[in-house]
């Protein structure tokens, strides 16, 4: 390989590649993670988390506080995965603030379609109803 055959990518592009690979490695039949990236004026990453089996079990409980605890745990797991990738890219200074720049959408997958149950961002949770409309948090 010649030096002229090499390509240069930005840290942002490298972050996208690393996060997508990380999500693919951790996704399976019942648990799936997908990232969407925005970098127009301010960097924003949307992390969609879907766990079909777990969500159906949680729904049976019907306790919104218990559901929130599960969903915060899932978001915390993804925060750690993002943090690990950021440390690989630059151990000295992370390029984004995960709490500020990353939101987590907890999705329910009903086979051919999916809808957002809630969004976790900056330590708070906002609940949706089945038509993806905002509903007040308890």
Helices and strands as residue ranges (DSSP letters): G 3-5, H 11-26, E 31-38, E 44-51, H 52-61, H 64-89, H 98-101, E 102-109, E 114-121, E 124-128, E 134-135
